[in-house]
């Protein structure tokens, strides 16, 4: 098994306790991961879903076991609970099996850039109240996730690579894109006002690397729909990666370059076409 080496890794929105979690891809990533620090940026265990319906599999237990195994091997594992595992926020400052629970964190990159790290639900106005629009949105999201599971099962039988169906939906629905862009602006504005170089978050299930008026917005995505992680190399460069049968770089931010992750479906393309598109997106030397 080939190792994946980096300085730091950030994952969020795993949603253990739901049938949508892509445990096979996540386990492959965690078992290959060799890093100094692993940030669990919220919604790792979906306590809201478990309260409604008890659902757990051996793969979900294996993910938890692998996280504790990383901590035993000396990886600094920081768990920042999100809105779906919010009860764990009451345990901030404590350690369990070597995993440290915090409300938020400040990550200093190898290039000395400073990032605030939080789940990101504090920037989501839709979490205030539960009107009919929010309930409708949740129902549609559940439908997309259900469809994603069915399409994934069929493609597995046909030995085809993973297809993140929901990224197609989000990239083509005007209201969804407007919501994502407004969210990114709120996160970046807060980081700028606090004096950070950037903000690392999750929450909205849309991984993205983007510079907004001199501040880096870095969203590590999710393991329900898109199977993405944010990783930092030993120079301090941040990279968003999609991890399935064909691990793919989706965006990169270093001091010399910000190469934004495409808002549409690079991860959906055949590998050869994907490489051509990535080459076209890179700025000329």
C-alpha positions in Angstrom: 0.0 0.0 0.0 1.5 3.4 -1.1 1.6 6.0 1.7 0.2 9.5 1.2 2.5 11.9 3.0 1.7 15.4 4.0 2.3 17.8 6.9 -1.4 18.3 7.9 -4.7 16.9 6.7 -8.3 18.3 7.2 -11.5 16.2 6.8 -15.1 17.0 7.7 -18.7 16.0 7.1 -18.1 12.3 7.3 -21.5 11.7 8.8 -20.8 8.3 10.4 -24.2 6.9 11.4 -25.8 7.4 8.0 -25.8 5.1 5.0 -24.4 7.9 2.8 -20.9 7.9 4.3 -18.3 6.6 1.8 -16.4 4.5 4.4 -14.4 2.5 1.9 -12.8 5.5 0.3 -12.3 7.2 3.7 -10.7 4.1 5.2 -8.3 3.9 2.2 -7.3 7.5 2.7 -6.8 7.2 6.4 -4.8 4.0 6.1 -2.5 5.6 3.6 -2.2 8.9 5.4 1.1 9.8 7.0 0.9 13.3 8.5 1.9 15.2 11.7 -1.6 16.7 12.4 -5.1 15.5 11.4 -8.0 17.9 11.9 -11.5 16.5 12.1 -13.5 19.6 11.2 -16.9 18.6 12.4 -19.9 16.4 11.6 -17.7 13.3 11.9 -20.4 11.4 13.8 -24.0 12.3 12.8 -25.6 12.3 16.2 -28.7 14.0 14.8 -29.3 11.1 12.3 -28.5 8.5 15.0 -31.1 10.1 17.3 -33.7 9.6 14.6 -32.6 6.2 13.4 -30.0 3.8 14.7 -27.8 3.0 11.7 -24.2 1.8 12.0 -21.9 -0.6 10.1 -18.6 -2.4 10.6 -17.0 0.2 8.2 -18.1 3.0 10.5 -16.5 1.3 13.5 -13.3 0.8 11.3 -13.1 4.5 10.6 -13.2 5.3 14.4 -10.6 2.7 15.0 -8.3 4.0 12.3 -8.5 7.6 13.8 -7.5 6.3 17.2 -4.7 4.3 15.6 -3.4 7.4 14.0 -3.4 9.1 17.4 -1.5 6.2 18.9 1.1 6.5 16.2 1.8 10.0 17.3 -0.4 12.0 15.0 -1.9 15.1 16.7 -5.6 14.5 16.1 -7.8 17.5 16.7 -11.6 17.1 16.7 -13.7 20.2 16.2 -17.4 19.2 16.5 -19.9 20.6 14.0 -23.7 21.1 14.1 -24.4 17.4 13.7 -22.1 16.3 16.5 -22.7 19.4 18.6 -23.1 17.6 21.9 -19.3 16.9 21.8 -18.7 20.7 22.1 -19.4 20.4 25.8 -16.2 18.2 26.0 -13.9 20.8 24.6 -10.4 20.8 26.1 -10.6 17.0 26.9 -8.7 14.1 25.2 -10.2 10.7 24.4 -7.8 8.0 23.2 -5.3 10.7 22.2 -7.9 12.7 20.2 -8.2 16.3 21.5 -11.6 18.0 21.3 -11.7 21.8 20.6 -14.3 24.3 19.6 -11.9 25.8 17.0 -8.2 25.9 16.3 -5.5 28.1 14.8 -3.4 26.3 12.3 0.1 27.8 11.5 1.3 26.5 8.1 4.8 25.5 7.3 5.1 28.9 5.5 3.9 30.7 8.7 0.5 31.6 7.3 -2.2 31.5 10.0 -5.6 29.9 9.5 -8.6 29.8 11.7 -10.2 26.3 11.6 -13.8 25.8 12.5 -16.7 23.6 11.2 -18.3 26.7 9.6 -21.9 26.3 10.7 -21.6 29.7 12.5 -21.6 31.3 9.0 -24.8 29.6 7.9 -27.9 31.8 8.5 -30.1 28.9 7.4 -29.4 27.1 10.7 -31.4 29.8 12.5 -35.0 28.6 12.5 -36.5 25.7 10.6 -38.9 27.2 8.1 -40.5 25.4 5.2 -37.8 26.5 2.8 -35.1 24.8 5.0 -37.2 21.7 5.4 -37.7 21.6 1.6 -34.0 21.9 1.1 -33.2 19.1 3.5 -35.8 16.8 1.7 -34.2 17.6 -1.7 -30.7 17.0 -0.2 -31.8 13.6 1.1 -33.2 12.7 -2.3 -29.9 13.6 -4.0 -28.0 11.5 -1.4 -30.3 8.6 -2.0 -29.9 8.9 -5.7 -26.1 9.2 -5.2 -26.1 5.9 -3.3 -28.0 4.1 -6.0 -25.9 5.4 -8.9 -22.7 4.5 -6.9 -23.9 0.9 -6.4 -24.6 0.5 -10.1 -21.3 2.0 -11.1 -19.5 -0.3 -8.7 -21.1 -3.3 -10.3 -20.0 -2.0 -13.7 -16.5 -1.4 -12.3 -16.7 2.3 -13.1 -15.1 5.0 -10.9 -17.1 7.0 -8.3 -19.4 9.7 -9.7 -20.2 12.5 -7.2 -23.7 13.1 -8.5 -24.6 15.9 -6.2 -21.8 18.2 -7.5 -23.6 18.1 -10.9 -26.8 19.3 -9.1 -25.1 22.0 -7.1 -23.2 23.3 -10.1 -26.3 23.7 -12.1 -28.8 25.1 -9.6 -28.5 28.9 -9.5 -29.8 29.2 -5.9 -27.4 26.6 -4.7 -24.4 28.4 -6.3 -25.6 31.8 -5.0 -25.8 30.3 -1.5 -22.3 28.8 -1.8 -20.8 32.0 -3.0 -22.4 34.1 -0.3 -21.2 31.6 2.3 -17.7 31.8 1.0 -17.7 35.6 1.2 -18.9 35.6 4.8 -16.2 33.2 5.9 -13.5 35.1 4.1 -14.7 38.5 5.5 -14.6 37.1 9.0 -11.0 35.8 8.6 -9.9 39.1 7.2 -11.5 41.0 10.2 -9.7 38.7 12.6 -6.4 39.1 10.9 -6.0 35.6 9.6 -4.4 34.6 6.3 -7.3 32.2 5.7 -10.1 30.1 7.1 -10.4 26.3 6.8 -13.9 24.9 7.2 -16.5 22.3 6.0 -20.2 22.3 6.6 -21.6 23.0 3.1 -20.4 19.8 1.4 -18.6 21.8 -1.4 -14.8 21.6 -1.3 -13.2 24.7 -2.7 -9.9 26.5 -2.8 -10.4 30.2 -3.4 -8.7 33.6 -2.7 -11.0 36.4 -1.8 -9.4 39.8 -1.5 -6.2 38.5 -0.2 -7.7 35.9 2.2 -7.8 32.1 1.5 -11.1 30.4 1.7 -10.4 26.6 2.1 -13.3 24.2 2.3 -12.3 20.5 2.8 -15.6 19.2 1.4 -17.1 16.0 2.6 -17.2 12.2 2.6 -20.9 11.8 1.8 -21.0 13.2 -1.7 -17.6 14.3 -3.0 -15.0 12.4 -1.0 -12.5 15.2 -0.6 -9.8 16.3 1.9 -7.6 19.3 2.3 -3.9 18.6 2.8 -0.9 20.7 3.5 2.5 19.8 2.2 5.8 20.5 3.9 6.2 23.9 2.1 2.9 25.1 3.5 1.0 24.7 0.2 -2.7 23.7 0.6 -4.3 21.3 -1.8 -7.9 20.0 -2.1 -7.9 16.3 -3.2 -10.7 14.0 -4.4 -10.1 10.5 -3.1 -11.7 7.5 -4.8 -10.5 5.0 -7.4 -8.6 7.9 -9.1 -7.3 10.3 -6.5 -7.3 13.8 -8.1 -6.0 17.2 -7.2 -8.9 19.8 -7.4 -7.2 23.0 -6.3 -4.0 24.3 -4.8 -2.9 27.4 -2.8 0.7 28.3 -2.1 2.5 31.7 -1.6 3.3 31.6 -5.3 0.0 30.4 -6.8 -3.7 30.1 -6.1 -5.2 27.5 -8.4 -8.9 27.4 -7.6 -10.8 24.2 -7.5 -13.2 24.0 -10.4 -16.8 24.6 -9.4 -18.1 22.0 -11.8 -17.2 18.4 -12.4 -13.5 17.8 -13.0 -13.9 14.8 -10.8 -16.5 13.4 -13.1 -14.3 13.4 -16.2 -12.2 10.5 -17.5 -8.6 10.8 -16.2 -7.0 11.8 -19.5 -9.6 14.6 -20.1 -9.3 15.7 -16.5 -5.5 16.1 -16.9 -6.0 18.2 -20.0 -8.4 20.5 -18.2 -6.1 20.9 -15.2 -3.3 21.8 -17.6 -5.5 24.5 -19.2 -6.4 25.9 -15.7 -2.8 26.4 -14.6 -1.5 29.9 -15.2 1.2 30.3 -17.8 4.7 30.5 -16.4 
